[in-house]
């Protein structure tokens, strides 16, 4: 028999140093199929059994590849947890799980969010992230990596744990910092937190307009009074960096640091996020260790890194100072979406085919479509063509909007709100919108321009099927040389079939004839925009442009 101290050390060493071989014993949710199963004779098996055996073999291969990737690119010693396909009834969580969730949170998820079950990502991660309210002493607690495809519940998996900590500890100080890449994501995260309507919880963002930007923050912030009214601060990483330096003492009581869409933050040259994370870790650790009471529970900074492609930022993650890190990954089966492709070698043909596509599906109930373009100019010109065309033919009754970086923040927020509220049915945009935003009602994705990287394509398609297996449809507009990008993304998402889309020639010829008539009017409108005779971001119908030309 091992003594209690030896047993604890043995378990701790095992938990923190899982290797590839441990995958075969089902540890921490990884596939439990034994290596010996590989020799199962297929003779006498029906096609269904053969397919299952093939899927098991593919799963084991995927798991081993992921473990090797994490070991070599992220951390050699982190624990690795494969997220299981487990949908837990929210109302029964506290009856069947060891770590309880505050009833206020459970009730809000059911009544305000109208959710019935936790998604697999949430079910697995919450069992670990909820431990932090008991301090950093648990063998299972530690910093968390979350690599889960876009749209499968990453944000709630950490927000629930943060709010549960607040209610459990009755926290009244500034205890949580959430950093992300864009202001839109900051707004979305704060909106989700506020929707829970937690009593006495105070959340805010960094508003640069409140300060004189000609001087440094440390000239006007010389104590922690500014944070006495804040429990949770959400910000873009670049804004926070301005605030942080020379004000380190303000963050000594932090309990949570979240980096949402961490790969996008790390790709920004304007922010040294590694230094920020390591500095915050040291500040909190020194403050916790300054208490000489050995029996007092320690709360080291709980760091959570979230992204759909976390390993792609691995070269910048290796230098982070992490505490017993845990890497969660999830490989879902993308079986719900239908996908189609068509070859469109010229801009002219792309427009014609897109118009016919919209005509075919515009009558669908609750139409919500995102059309992705690679450039802002393409997005704007396409917006002019579609709005003028459909106001001329009057055969499609749906509203069209556009969304990209150079629009004002106020304009972007309004457009996004209208799209999410289904006041806008079709949204033309760049990839600025494809990361993290909760476009829960989207049922169509059109890749009007193919990205150069298949991971970007995967993020775009992640706008579909955000909750509870919602079915969606994807359309890819391709040049022949771009087909490989589509196929790489399909392979990553386990999509086996993408059908070739065809339209009736007569319909396309009709559209071509209409566009020939409208093209001079649209080109003239774009010239007038450049001369600032008309507003670039305003909707103009065919009749309105005709009146302007005749004036």
C-alpha positions as CSV (number, residue, x, y, z in Angstrom):
1,X,0.0,0.0,0.0
2,X,1.2,3.5,-0.8
3,X,1.2,6.1,2.0
4,X,-1.2,9.0,1.4
5,X,1.5,11.4,0.5
6,X,3.2,9.0,-1.9
7,X,-0.2,8.2,-3.5
8,X,-0.9,11.9,-4.1
9,X,2.5,12.4,-5.7
10,X,2.0,9.3,-7.8
11,X,-1.4,10.5,-9.1
12,X,-0.1,14.1,-9.6
13,X,2.8,12.8,-11.7
14,X,0.6,10.6,-13.8
15,X,-2.1,13.3,-14.4
16,X,0.5,15.9,-15.4
17,X,2.4,13.6,-17.8
18,X,0.0,11.8,-20.0
19,X,1.6,10.5,-23.1
20,X,0.3,9.0,-26.4
21,X,0.2,5.5,-25.0
22,X,-2.3,6.6,-22.3
23,X,-4.8,7.2,-25.1
24,X,-5.5,3.5,-25.2
25,X,-6.9,3.2,-21.7
26,X,-9.6,5.8,-22.1
27,X,-8.0,8.3,-19.7
28,X,-9.6,11.7,-19.6
29,X,-12.2,10.9,-22.2
30,X,-9.8,9.9,-25.0
31,X,-10.9,7.0,-27.3
32,X,-11.1,3.8,-25.3
33,X,-10.6,1.3,-28.2
34,X,-7.7,-1.0,-27.6
35,X,-4.9,-1.4,-30.0
36,X,-5.7,-5.1,-30.2
37,X,-9.0,-4.2,-31.9
38,X,-7.2,-3.3,-35.1
39,X,-6.9,-7.0,-36.1
40,X,-10.7,-7.6,-36.0
41,X,-11.4,-9.6,-39.1
42,X,-13.7,-7.9,-41.5
43,X,-14.8,-11.2,-43.0
44,X,-18.4,-11.8,-42.2
45,X,-19.0,-8.1,-41.2
46,X,-21.7,-6.2,-42.9
47,X,-21.1,-2.8,-44.5
48,X,-22.3,-1.0,-41.4
49,X,-19.8,-2.8,-39.1
50,X,-16.9,-2.2,-41.6
51,X,-17.7,1.5,-41.7
52,X,-17.7,1.6,-37.8
53,X,-14.3,-0.2,-37.7
54,X,-12.9,2.3,-40.2
55,X,-14.2,5.2,-38.2
56,X,-12.7,3.8,-35.0
57,X,-9.3,3.5,-36.8
58,X,-9.5,7.0,-38.1
59,X,-10.4,8.3,-34.7
60,X,-7.4,6.7,-33.1
61,X,-5.2,8.2,-35.8
62,X,-6.7,11.7,-35.3
63,X,-6.2,11.4,-31.6
64,X,-2.5,10.4,-31.9
65,X,-1.9,13.2,-34.4
66,X,-3.5,15.8,-32.1
67,X,-1.5,14.6,-29.1
68,X,1.7,14.8,-31.0
69,X,0.8,18.3,-32.3
70,X,0.0,19.5,-28.7
71,X,3.2,18.0,-27.3
72,X,5.5,19.4,-29.9
73,X,3.9,22.8,-30.5
74,X,2.0,23.9,-27.3
75,X,3.4,22.2,-24.2
76,X,5.4,19.0,-23.6
77,X,3.7,18.3,-20.3
78,X,0.2,19.6,-20.5
79,X,-2.7,17.2,-19.8
80,X,-4.8,16.5,-22.9
81,X,-8.5,16.0,-22.8
82,X,-10.6,14.9,-25.8
83,X,-14.1,16.3,-25.5
84,X,-16.7,13.6,-25.5
85,X,-20.0,13.7,-27.3
86,X,-21.9,14.4,-24.2
87,X,-25.0,16.6,-24.1
88,X,-26.0,17.2,-20.5
89,X,-29.5,18.3,-19.5
90,X,-28.9,21.8,-17.9
91,X,-31.7,21.3,-15.4
92,X,-30.1,18.0,-14.2
93,X,-26.4,19.2,-14.0
94,X,-26.4,19.6,-10.2
95,X,-27.9,16.2,-9.7
96,X,-25.4,14.2,-11.8
97,X,-22.2,16.3,-11.7
98,X,-19.7,16.7,-8.8
99,X,-19.1,20.4,-9.3
100,X,-22.3,22.3,-8.9
101,X,-23.4,25.4,-10.8
102,X,-25.3,28.2,-9.0
103,X,-29.0,28.0,-9.4
104,X,-29.2,31.6,-10.7
105,X,-27.0,30.6,-13.7
106,X,-28.9,27.4,-14.4
107,X,-32.2,29.3,-14.4
108,X,-30.9,32.0,-16.7
109,X,-29.6,29.4,-19.2
110,X,-33.0,27.8,-19.3
111,X,-35.3,30.8,-19.2
112,X,-33.3,33.7,-20.7
113,X,-31.1,31.8,-23.2
114,X,-33.7,29.2,-23.9
115,X,-31.1,26.4,-23.8
116,X,-32.0,22.9,-22.8
117,X,-28.6,21.1,-22.8
118,X,-24.9,21.9,-22.4
119,X,-23.0,21.2,-25.6
120,X,-20.1,18.7,-25.4
121,X,-17.5,21.5,-25.2
122,X,-19.3,23.0,-22.2
123,X,-20.0,19.7,-20.5
124,X,-16.4,18.7,-20.5
125,X,-14.7,22.0,-19.7
126,X,-17.0,23.0,-16.9
127,X,-16.0,20.0,-14.9
128,X,-12.5,21.5,-14.7
129,X,-13.1,25.3,-14.9
130,X,-15.6,25.2,-12.0
131,X,-12.9,23.8,-9.7
132,X,-11.2,27.2,-9.5
133,X,-13.7,28.5,-6.9
134,X,-12.2,26.1,-4.4
135,X,-8.6,27.5,-5.0
136,X,-5.6,26.2,-7.0
137,X,-4.9,23.2,-4.8
138,X,-6.9,20.6,-6.7
139,X,-4.9,18.2,-8.7
140,X,-7.3,18.6,-11.6
141,X,-7.2,22.4,-11.7
142,X,-4.9,24.4,-13.9
143,X,-4.7,26.8,-16.8
144,X,-6.9,25.8,-19.7
145,X,-6.4,25.7,-23.5
146,X,-9.7,25.3,-25.5
147,X,-9.4,24.3,-29.2
148,X,-12.9,23.9,-30.4
149,X,-14.4,24.8,-33.8
150,X,-16.2,28.1,-34.1
151,X,-19.8,28.0,-33.0
152,X,-19.8,25.2,-30.4
153,X,-20.0,27.0,-27.1
154,X,-16.5,28.1,-26.1
155,X,-17.6,31.4,-24.7
156,X,-20.2,30.1,-22.3
157,X,-17.8,27.4,-21.1
158,X,-15.7,30.0,-19.4
159,X,-18.3,32.7,-18.7
160,X,-20.4,30.2,-16.6
161,X,-17.3,29.3,-14.5
162,X,-16.5,33.0,-13.9
163,X,-20.0,33.9,-12.9
164,X,-20.3,30.8,-10.6
165,X,-17.0,31.9,-8.9
166,X,-18.5,35.4,-8.4
167,X,-21.7,34.0,-6.8
168,X,-19.8,31.4,-4.7
169,X,-17.2,33.8,-3.3
170,X,-19.5,36.8,-3.1
171,X,-16.6,38.6,-4.8
172,X,-16.7,42.4,-4.6
173,X,-13.3,43.3,-6.2
174,X,-11.9,43.4,-9.7
175,X,-11.3,39.7,-10.3
176,X,-11.6,38.9,-14.0
177,X,-10.0,40.3,-17.1
178,X,-11.2,39.1,-20.6
179,X,-9.1,40.1,-23.6
180,X,-10.0,39.5,-27.2
181,X,-9.1,40.8,-30.7
182,X,-12.0,43.1,-31.7
183,X,-14.4,45.6,-30.2
184,X,-17.3,43.5,-31.7
185,X,-16.2,40.5,-29.6
186,X,-15.9,42.7,-26.5
187,X,-19.5,43.9,-27.0
188,X,-20.7,40.3,-27.6
189,X,-19.0,38.9,-24.5
190,X,-20.3,41.7,-22.3
191,X,-23.8,41.2,-23.7
192,X,-23.7,37.5,-22.9
193,X,-22.6,38.2,-19.3
194,X,-25.3,40.9,-18.8
195,X,-28.0,38.6,-20.1
196,X,-27.5,36.4,-17.0
197,X,-28.6,39.5,-14.9
198,X,-26.4,38.5,-11.9
199,X,-27.2,40.7,-8.9
200,X,-24.5,43.2,-7.9
201,X,-22.2,42.1,-10.7
202,X,-20.4,45.0,-12.4
203,X,-18.9,44.7,-15.9
204,X,-17.2,47.3,-18.0
205,X,-14.9,47.9,-21.0
206,X,-12.0,50.3,-21.6
207,X,-13.3,53.4,-23.1
208,X,-10.4,55.4,-24.5
209,X,-12.6,58.4,-25.2
210,X,-12.9,59.0,-21.5
211,X,-9.2,59.8,-21.2
212,X,-6.8,62.3,-22.7
213,X,-4.9,60.1,-25.2
214,X,-2.0,62.6,-25.4
215,X,-0.8,61.5,-22.0
216,X,-0.1,58.0,-20.5
217,X,-2.6,56.3,-18.4
218,X,-0.3,56.2,-15.4
219,X,-0.4,60.0,-15.3
220,X,-4.1,59.9,-14.5
221,X,-4.5,56.5,-12.9
222,X,-2.5,56.4,-9.7
223,X,-4.6,54.2,-7.5
224,X,-7.2,51.4,-7.8
225,X,-10.3,53.6,-7.3
226,X,-11.2,53.3,-11.0
227,X,-11.6,49.6,-10.5
228,X,-13.6,49.7,-7.3
229,X,-16.8,49.7,-9.3
230,X,-15.7,46.9,-11.7
231,X,-15.7,43.1,-11.2
232,X,-15.1,42.0,-14.8
233,X,-13.2,44.1,-17.4
234,X,-13.4,43.1,-21.1
235,X,-11.1,44.8,-23.6
236,X,-9.2,44.4,-26.8
237,X,-5.6,43.3,-26.0
238,X,-4.2,46.4,-27.7
239,X,-6.3,48.8,-25.5
240,X,-5.4,46.9,-22.4
241,X,-1.7,47.1,-23.1
242,X,-1.9,50.9,-23.0
243,X,-3.5,50.7,-19.6
244,X,-1.4,48.0,-18.0
245,X,2.2,49.2,-17.8
246,X,3.1,51.2,-14.7
247,X,-0.3,50.2,-13.2
248,X,0.6,46.6,-12.4
249,X,-0.5,46.8,-8.8
250,X,-4.2,47.2,-9.9
251,X,-4.2,43.6,-11.0
252,X,-2.8,41.7,-8.0
253,X,-6.2,40.3,-7.0
254,X,-7.1,38.9,-10.4
255,X,-8.5,35.4,-10.4
256,X,-9.3,34.9,-14.1
257,X,-7.5,35.9,-17.3
258,X,-9.3,34.9,-20.5
259,X,-7.8,35.3,-24.0
260,X,-10.7,34.7,-26.5
261,X,-9.6,34.1,-30.1
262,X,-6.0,33.9,-28.8
263,X,-4.5,33.1,-32.2
264,X,-5.9,36.3,-33.6
265,X,-4.6,38.3,-30.7
266,X,-1.1,36.7,-31.0
267,X,-1.0,37.4,-34.8
268,X,-1.3,41.2,-34.0
269,X,2.1,42.8,-34.1
270,X,0.8,45.8,-32.1
271,X,0.6,43.9,-28.8
272,X,3.1,41.9,-26.8
273,X,0.5,39.5,-25.3
274,X,3.1,37.0,-24.0
275,X,4.7,39.6,-21.9
276,X,1.3,40.8,-20.6
277,X,0.3,37.3,-19.6
278,X,3.5,36.4,-17.9
279,X,3.6,39.8,-16.0
280,X,0.0,39.3,-14.8
281,X,0.8,35.7,-13.7
282,X,3.9,36.9,-11.7
283,X,2.0,39.8,-10.1
284,X,-0.8,37.6,-8.9
285,X,1.5,34.8,-7.8
286,X,3.7,37.2,-5.7
287,X,0.7,38.7,-4.1
288,X,-0.7,35.2,-3.2
289,X,2.6,34.1,-1.8
290,X,3.1,37.2,0.3
291,X,0.6,35.8,2.8
292,X,2.6,33.7,5.2
293,X,-0.4,31.7,6.4
294,X,0.5,28.2,4.9
295,X,-3.1,27.0,5.5
296,X,-4.8,29.7,3.5
297,X,-6.2,28.6,0.1
298,X,-4.2,30.0,-2.8
299,X,-5.8,31.4,-5.9
300,X,-3.3,31.6,-8.6
301,X,-4.3,33.3,-11.8
302,X,-6.6,31.0,-13.8
303,X,-5.7,31.5,-17.5
304,X,-8.0,30.4,-20.2
305,X,-7.0,30.4,-23.9
306,X,-9.7,29.9,-26.4
307,X,-9.6,29.5,-30.2
308,X,-10.8,27.3,-33.1
309,X,-7.2,26.8,-34.3
310,X,-5.1,27.2,-31.2
311,X,-2.2,25.1,-32.3
312,X,-1.7,27.4,-35.3
313,X,-0.4,30.0,-32.9
314,X,1.8,27.5,-31.1
315,X,5.1,29.1,-31.8
316,X,4.0,32.1,-29.6
317,X,2.4,30.0,-26.9
318,X,5.4,28.0,-25.8
319,X,6.9,31.0,-23.8
320,X,3.9,31.5,-21.6
321,X,4.2,30.9,-17.9
322,X,1.4,28.4,-17.2
323,X,0.2,26.5,-14.2
324,X,-0.5,22.8,-14.8
325,X,-2.0,23.4,-18.2
326,X,-4.9,21.3,-19.6
327,X,-5.5,21.2,-23.4
328,X,-9.1,20.5,-24.5
329,X,-9.8,19.6,-28.1
330,X,-12.9,18.5,-30.0
331,X,-13.3,16.9,-33.4
332,X,-17.0,17.1,-34.2
333,X,-18.7,15.3,-37.0
334,X,-20.0,17.9,-39.5
335,X,-22.9,15.9,-40.8
336,X,-25.7,18.6,-40.6
337,X,-24.6,21.0,-43.4
338,X,-25.3,20.6,-47.1
339,X,-22.4,21.9,-49.3
340,X,-22.3,22.8,-53.0
341,X,-19.7,24.3,-55.3
342,X,-19.7,25.8,-58.7
343,X,-16.9,27.1,-61.0
344,X,-17.0,30.8,-61.7
345,X,-13.9,31.9,-63.6
346,X,-14.9,35.6,-64.0
347,X,-16.4,38.4,-61.9
348,X,-19.2,38.7,-64.4
349,X,-20.2,35.0,-64.0
350,X,-19.9,35.1,-60.2
351,X,-22.4,38.0,-60.0
352,X,-24.9,36.2,-62.4
353,X,-24.7,33.0,-60.5
354,X,-25.0,34.7,-57.1
355,X,-28.1,36.6,-58.2
356,X,-29.7,33.3,-59.4
357,X,-28.8,31.6,-56.2
358,X,-30.5,34.3,-54.1
359,X,-33.5,34.2,-56.4
360,X,-33.8,30.5,-55.8
361,X,-33.7,30.6,-52.0
362,X,-35.0,34.1,-51.2
363,X,-38.5,32.7,-50.5
364,X,-37.2,30.4,-47.7
365,X,-38.6,31.0,-44.3
366,X,-36.3,32.9,-41.9
367,X,-33.6,33.5,-44.6
368,X,-30.3,34.5,-43.0
369,X,-27.3,34.5,-45.3
370,X,-23.7,35.6,-45.0
371,X,-21.8,36.2,-48.3
372,X,-18.0,36.3,-47.7
373,X,-15.7,38.5,-49.9
374,X,-12.0,38.8,-49.5
375,X,-11.8,42.6,-50.0
376,X,-13.8,45.6,-48.8
377,X,-14.1,47.0,-52.3
378,X,-15.5,43.7,-53.6
379,X,-18.0,43.7,-50.7
380,X,-19.2,47.3,-51.5
381,X,-19.4,46.8,-55.3
382,X,-21.4,43.6,-54.8
383,X,-23.7,45.4,-52.4
384,X,-24.4,48.0,-55.1
385,X,-25.0,45.4,-57.8
386,X,-27.4,43.3,-55.6
387,X,-29.4,46.2,-54.2
388,X,-29.8,47.9,-57.6
389,X,-30.6,44.7,-59.3
390,X,-33.3,43.5,-57.0
391,X,-34.9,47.0,-56.6
392,X,-35.1,46.9,-60.4
393,X,-36.5,43.4,-60.9
394,X,-38.5,43.4,-57.7
395,X,-38.5,39.6,-57.7
396,X,-36.7,39.2,-54.4
397,X,-38.2,40.6,-51.2
398,X,-35.3,40.7,-48.7
399,X,-33.0,43.3,-47.1
400,X,-29.3,43.4,-47.9
401,X,-26.5,44.9,-45.7
402,X,-22.7,45.1,-45.7
403,X,-20.2,44.8,-42.9
404,X,-16.5,45.5,-42.9
405,X,-13.7,47.1,-40.9
406,X,-13.6,50.6,-42.4
407,X,-17.3,51.3,-41.4
408,X,-17.6,53.3,-38.2
409,X,-18.0,51.4,-35.0
410,X,-21.6,52.8,-34.6
411,X,-22.5,51.7,-38.1
412,X,-21.0,48.2,-37.6
413,X,-22.9,47.7,-34.3
414,X,-26.2,48.8,-35.9
415,X,-25.8,46.5,-38.9
416,X,-24.8,43.5,-36.8
417,X,-27.8,44.1,-34.5
418,X,-30.2,44.3,-37.5
419,X,-28.7,41.2,-39.0
420,X,-28.9,39.2,-35.7
421,X,-32.5,40.5,-35.3
422,X,-33.3,39.4,-38.8
423,X,-34.1,42.9,-40.0
424,X,-31.3,42.3,-42.6
425,X,-31.6,38.9,-44.4
426,X,-28.4,38.9,-46.5
427,X,-25.1,40.3,-45.1
428,X,-22.1,40.9,-47.4
429,X,-18.9,41.0,-45.4
430,X,-15.2,40.3,-45.1
431,X,-13.6,37.8,-42.7
432,X,-13.8,40.4,-40.0
433,X,-17.1,38.9,-39.0
434,X,-16.1,35.2,-39.2
435,X,-14.4,34.9,-35.9
436,X,-16.3,34.3,-32.7
437,X,-19.4,36.4,-33.3
438,X,-22.7,34.7,-32.3
439,X,-24.5,34.5,-35.7
440,X,-26.9,31.9,-34.3
441,X,-29.7,32.3,-36.9
442,X,-27.5,32.0,-40.0
443,X,-28.7,29.2,-42.3
444,X,-26.7,30.0,-45.5
445,X,-23.0,30.7,-46.1
446,X,-21.8,31.8,-49.5
447,X,-18.0,31.9,-50.1
448,X,-18.2,34.4,-53.0
449,X,-14.4,34.7,-52.8
450,X,-12.4,31.7,-51.6
451,X,-9.8,32.5,-49.0
452,X,-6.1,31.5,-49.5
453,X,-6.1,29.4,-46.3
454,X,-8.4,26.5,-45.6
455,X,-8.5,27.3,-41.9
456,X,-10.2,30.6,-42.8
457,X,-12.8,28.7,-44.8
458,X,-13.4,26.5,-41.8
459,X,-14.0,29.6,-39.6
460,X,-16.5,30.9,-42.1
461,X,-18.5,27.7,-42.2
462,X,-18.5,27.8,-38.4
463,X,-21.1,30.5,-38.6
464,X,-23.6,27.7,-39.3
465,X,-25.0,25.1,-36.8
466,X,-24.0,27.0,-33.7
467,X,-26.5,25.3,-31.4
468,X,-28.2,21.9,-31.1
469,X,-27.4,20.6,-34.6
470,X,-29.0,23.4,-36.6
471,X,-28.9,22.5,-40.3
472,X,-27.3,24.9,-42.8
473,X,-26.2,25.1,-46.4
474,X,-22.8,26.2,-47.8
475,X,-22.1,27.4,-51.4
476,X,-18.5,27.7,-52.7
477,X,-17.8,29.9,-55.7
478,X,-14.5,28.6,-57.1
479,X,-11.8,29.0,-59.7
480,X,-10.4,25.5,-60.6
481,X,-7.1,26.2,-58.8
482,X,-9.0,26.9,-55.6
483,X,-10.7,23.6,-55.3
484,X,-7.9,22.2,-53.2
485,X,-8.6,24.8,-50.5
486,X,-12.2,23.6,-50.3
487,X,-11.2,20.0,-50.2
488,X,-8.7,20.5,-47.4
489,X,-11.3,22.3,-45.3
490,X,-13.8,19.5,-46.1
491,X,-11.3,16.9,-45.0
492,X,-10.7,18.7,-41.7
493,X,-14.5,18.9,-41.1
494,X,-15.1,15.2,-42.2
495,X,-17.3,16.3,-45.1
496,X,-17.2,13.5,-47.7
497,X,-19.6,14.9,-50.3
498,X,-19.8,18.4,-51.9
499,X,-22.1,18.5,-54.8
500,X,-21.7,20.4,-58.1
501,X,-24.3,23.1,-58.4
502,X,-26.0,23.9,-61.7
503,X,-28.5,26.5,-62.9
504,X,-30.7,26.7,-65.9
505,X,-29.0,28.5,-68.8
506,X,-32.2,30.4,-69.7
507,X,-32.4,31.9,-66.2
508,X,-28.7,33.0,-66.3
509,X,-29.2,34.6,-69.7
510,X,-32.1,36.6,-68.3
511,X,-30.0,37.9,-65.4
512,X,-27.1,38.7,-67.8
513,X,-29.5,40.8,-69.9
514,X,-30.7,42.8,-66.9
515,X,-27.1,43.4,-65.7
516,X,-26.1,44.7,-69.1
517,X,-28.8,47.3,-68.7
518,X,-28.0,48.2,-65.1
519,X,-24.2,48.2,-65.3
520,X,-23.8,51.8,-66.6
521,X,-26.1,53.0,-63.8
522,X,-24.1,51.1,-61.1
523,X,-20.7,52.3,-62.5
524,X,-22.0,55.9,-62.5
525,X,-23.1,55.5,-58.9
526,X,-19.6,54.4,-57.8
527,X,-18.1,57.4,-59.6
528,X,-20.5,59.7,-57.8
529,X,-19.5,58.0,-54.5
530,X,-15.8,58.7,-55.2
531,X,-16.7,62.4,-55.9
532,X,-18.8,62.5,-52.7
533,X,-21.9,63.4,-54.7
534,X,-23.7,60.5,-53.1
535,X,-23.0,58.7,-49.8
536,X,-20.9,55.5,-50.1
537,X,-22.6,53.7,-47.3
538,X,-26.2,54.6,-48.1
539,X,-28.7,52.3,-49.9
540,X,-29.9,53.7,-53.3
541,X,-32.6,51.9,-55.2
542,X,-32.7,51.7,-59.0
543,X,-35.4,54.4,-59.2
544,X,-33.4,56.8,-56.9
545,X,-30.3,56.4,-59.0
546,X,-32.3,57.1,-62.2
547,X,-33.6,60.3,-60.6
548,X,-30.1,61.4,-59.7
549,X,-29.0,60.8,-63.3
550,X,-31.9,62.8,-64.7
551,X,-31.4,65.7,-62.3
